[in-house]
Amino acid sequence: MSRISILFIVLFISELLLGQEIAIGQWRVHLPYYNCISVAPLGSKIFAATPTGIFYYDKQDNSIERVSKINGLSDLDINILAADPDRKQLLVGYKNGNIDIILEDGKTQNISDIKRKNITGDKTINNVLVLGNIAYVSTGFGIVVLDLNKKEVKDTYLINTNGAFINVKEVAILNSEIFAATEKGLFKASLNAPNLANFEYWSLVTQIPQGNINSITTANNILYANYTSSKIDQDTLYQYQNGSWNYFNSAVVQNARRLQNIGGNLVRITWYGVSFLNTNGSLGQTFGSYNFGNASPYQVYQDIDGKLWIADFNFGLVQTNNKVDFSFIVPNGPTNTSSSSYSALSNGTLYVARGNTDDTWGNFYLPPEIYVFKEGEWSVINKVNNVLITDMLDVLTVVVNPKDEKQMYAGSYFNGLIEFKDEKATQIYNENNSTLERNFRCGISGMSFDNNGNLWLVNTISNKPLHVLKPDGSWKGYTLNGVNNTVFTGRLLIDDFGKKWVQLPRGTGLFVYDDNGTIDDVSDDKQTIINETVGKGGLHTTTIYAMAKDLDGNIWIGTDKGISVFNNPGGVFTGAVFDAQQIKIEQNGVVSYLLESEEVTAIAVDKANRKWIGTRSAGVFLVSEDGTSEIKHFDTQNSPILSNSIMSIGINHTTGEVFFGTEKGIISYKSDATEPSENFNGVYAYPNPVKPDYTGVIAIKNLVENAIVKITDTQGNIVYETKALGGQAVWNGRKFNGDKVSSGVYLVFSASTDGAKTDVTKILFIK
């Protein structure tokens, strides 16, 4: 255990730079790295792949580094790594057929021929066999042959009858024969055949069962093939030697993931562990657990020093010298890709709820986890460090008490409410000790604090869907007319007038409740359902996915057909016109409505009152304060964003970093709007000094809200003027005419919009 601790400390130190604040306009990924599925070497580095990312451990300096779309990879959904030692490079195979080649200097080259190939078959890169200048790529439709010197496709073998597509799992070569493991059985052909692209030169091996052969390899001039069964522990291992097929060991029946040749020995990787097999068929050294957990290996690599490096789905990259003591290498990150809500503290700490639901508000039964992002490092609140929350499945929402940032609440969509103090669970509230109700589940789908410190909650499929936990610890539940224990309710928003807005089932609209400022007296309360009817909300559609309140108090609604905005939410119960409006935009002379063809799944408002809008299939849009202008659009084609399907958006207003929860994990972008200061407290520019090789923007931080900023040279000539976005202004280091400023000192004069507050700071340019 001491070796494990030492290694973790080394990795933590080597990752300190990763925890530093990123520059405006930069991205960083926040992915889980425990679920390793492949491992391969490149020089002194050991690379490990998860389905969503790659990292490597450098044996020379004990450093660790992530590799992603931000710094080299061209795609996501990684499936296999393969070493090419002759050319000192590493092949990365993806599920969509894409292939990257990582060079020893860290640069990446892409081979997209398979991905771009116009076929209906499965393009998954299942495995890569590197032999000399050739790589045999096993895909979901056949075998693709790569010329590694030219880095191009040399040939394609469609080996099935009549050239039909077939899922090739692996390829192996023994003497003058090539073998292909498929779901139909084991195919073979002579390497001396005149045209291996012709299926007629391939045949099925009939001496072993014609079924799913999921892995093959060679060792000691013997070919081994694993016939895998759909039943638990009913696999069969065969060997081919001197032209004959035989059982290798009929007692070896565990489900195998992979066969490998490790140092000339046959190694069988099963669902449970790693087994070394002797040439006579007997079991050699076997291990199925590590120092404190059951193994779930996918692939093994042995280096020149005899160390084993294991890609394990539960423990990341595992290293062992003696197969008894183990070290675990995992970069810092969340433990899962899922995220549903965010809550940030004034010190920049971010809390992320892992849980999620389907589109009908059904449970996923995910274990209770809250990710904590603080000072560039991730940690997790879970049932291991908070036993009290063991049964709190699907933690869907998390909020921090604005009057006491040490107090946090998390809503389980299955078992009630959790109260935390200093990230330790102190109390569980459910149907036994509160007004919350249980109908199969005691589900909390939405929460929000009002200005008086009351915590309001939505208790889904309940006769009293709306509840409040008051600062004195007492509870009260409210009946919503027409909403009972057969109706799923969703998120909660509290407007500037104290009214509670509740999502109703898709196609139903919204519910608005006004307690009239008297929590305990329901006689003066008002409530209504908002739908498509004019005068009753006038929504253009009642399928609601997201809600957000902007800095002007307007309510933005994300629907299956774009955006609606309530510009007068205070008029809901006054008789005034309050119906929602769609935002008209003009593009190339054509007037349409904002994102009317998109499903809007998430909305977040930054401190410049701009709207970050996430969609089901088109990525993320940043629009102006009124929504009429598109400022940015990020999708998988023009940015490193992990997916075009956005589940959630959260903003750390202290730093301006925007976090996007996608179906493939969390990624963040450093935006330019931050929380304003009240009195120009600690204004500074970053970077400062600005060095000759710097090409980014300069940020002037800690300004008052929407401050007017003028930049002059020492002679008083104005070179640039702008307005703060919340509490931050940005400058690209150029004059009004676009020319870069010269070396020297520049003065930054800032003033509040009324001129009552002012500040001056300096920026030094070095050229």
Steps between C-alpha positions, in 0.01 A plus 500: 500500500794735559608458136151591387495810719841614376396462138179694550696781666746513209216517251328772698814713497552444128144612431517828688542692176175348375320657793604854411240736358471485123508805275196665345393309189665175607334164564566221745346156535372352826472130428505184709813290454425190705334300220812400304450265204837503321871550574805539274853650518658789314862559596522550876128567523225250583175605334162395636163556333151532638193523275516880527867590530866405515772564756859392530747438779863589429732254673796740476360782712184343653286763330150450374325678212161491335450479124167612355338695218645811660862397449519260211228238464257538212208310649326331793379146580843338509504121470861381466866604521779329305874561516714538186852485652687506168369846415473609865131576480169391645176419316166602652189327365152646546152351488408709195791367294731795553870440566752735659875447504678656798867567429773490762526879501131523594374609159201318353419393146156387393391223263129551442452273195290241685294765680427676171432179307142495373388162632207384711708256702636539852826698480621429854877449527505182710871430495827581321778250426830670408747287301793681342374775271144367500212538746207259472199691631209286617173685445128439525480429127829329411878546502669823393871491419701815577839593358667647809776670306262683268227522766230402257260215430667236284219245466167379641409134555128416501541140607142383548302299248436704184698784650232584756595706802597310813620618841869411523617502862872428457759387247798269558768362271668162543766392255348552156136528608286793609207444740204723582282459809137586425154465646434224244815300573868495412594586141838425344690557178847447359725803505621379161152533349503724191221728627393498864244767419307224321280315747543176303851463640362495855330205672350414836696273732266206552703308760377734775145631564368751247390767743635805677881486507573819691881484532802333340875526548822310437768388746785251458394426142151403613173675412244534780131579445233569759145387423278715720156398616198715582481306825701589809836320516442268207786609271729250328867548416650330193854470366630450145840339455661314212175511303283349777234646731455387861356612829764701680350440842138395522488611864574863412143625453487852645373767262808645330530859380834456327789262430849648493861399451694641795872424487435186297236378744130464433301734724125474532315811617158418640220699655659426837875510464820413316628142456835386364463162327778244460568335165356172629165663566537534876440824685802702601492810714151647532366806677140618521526776756726788592591625845152628572265410218397245239678524169322580173786493246463566127857494371855444630841625389837381633794740471869420456548495879236231541241735653139433415275790407129418512211696352230437759140615472466562874843628603652679200861417410636235737870423531658198668850351520418174673124458442455539876561869567315749281512871427208692354540791259192714436495868400284730706142535378137417572417133541235494227394686187147586617402841644163663556537822703763743628535728801796732555642676805642851505850355547471318168420152634257319272264218598361268233217250547564176313145364479271512203160392371359401166268725298195363684658578840570134565781391735844384389584376855850647491704483822509820710786723388574872507815617327694788659727717283726717715827672411526300179456160666203262510383302800178309559240481775364145497390213722864409570576827681137568601339173607178684587418550131538134397137461392460844341489391135487743207625821664340730247542849642737682737479850650717698741336722761583858390484612864733221622739357239600219733148363472400307190194297403471221246179352367476128434247407236429185698542547875457863603720792602857500635636780717878555505724706724858544380434226243398249766145366494326590826132427436270309264145631452229277359138402564585401859626835631364767265197587288657318204296211360591166347320336210744220414769769520551802724642693208643852505519637145568870564615735777567870553552747785288814523628835627395419857706182525210261446582188298221413254480150356303312237388155622407313183192272467368631831164633619697794633758565228636826647672516839704747700766444767520815709816626675358391836483138376123482461329374183185577304351329195270653238233353277510599133162480332503229235843369602495183712681172558446395138675804355878529455635843582844634414725796569422803719573869443420794730449835326578850630148524646534180704274291275591136450514367142480121471552285191206273418516184285610550141211640299326645806680828567585670829345554840537832683434533873494821703493470880454881516784530750310309767641149511270373774179661376369329187175698490657779294705275273459498121583234245458437128610275216680671213436354157444599136181696566524876444471669837609178673863520399475482121780247469574399141546143630445334837789256482742661747858386560671793672437825693723791599456846651717774352645808675196709401261250660374362167425127485656309210341171405671226296258290298490238227468788253750757619463781751211689661548795737270642766595867506235583760492208746367735767175524308400135536233567767437873448290489184779667300627358172775253583488246216830355380665635189726331248812692400510610139836491325597599148749305293573589140179698479286213633317546832461194722479411867803428718599130472146408395617173344699390808414327826640729770612284793693748717523877559746691719541877542845654546585824683474701178138379476584298191338162454682170456256264330553124472316289244419136443699466179656833394745573782513828694409857404599821678254776415481867591307642794177520298569185299498672161873457429704181494839556665637145492393157385693192612447156349718196437605630158634840609609443861629236744153460656445131574152463352227702331253360752507733804347380827587791732689829520655656809702818542767578757431874516816564702728388218264517201554133417195339337448127553312293245359165607474288187397142442872416482625695800577849630706758313547867588575822314654811657263782409551874549215593738552482879341610827539878540668667794314756709779758528784415260648275765841371392485586130778336299586397145604152392743415355720786613760557369390392153791311346590500127372148431159552663213489249192486722290776652584706808240488776437796732339345806301604809322791334163635610200386300508605134787743562617727217866426427741726307860405427760767424871527443712708741436811289126467556408381151205260511591175323196293594162532669256232613236407754534239773310173471374480855822561693757438229616679187715344230747654256683332214801730533420690181407857416174612346650446153599141575876559538678348799607752761869575541716409799441709805262577784127547438252647746160344557238754615176344627181669617153394603220589258403802716864610542482484879763225532835499320824307487835504320735209440795434267600242239858449380563375145841346427612448140 
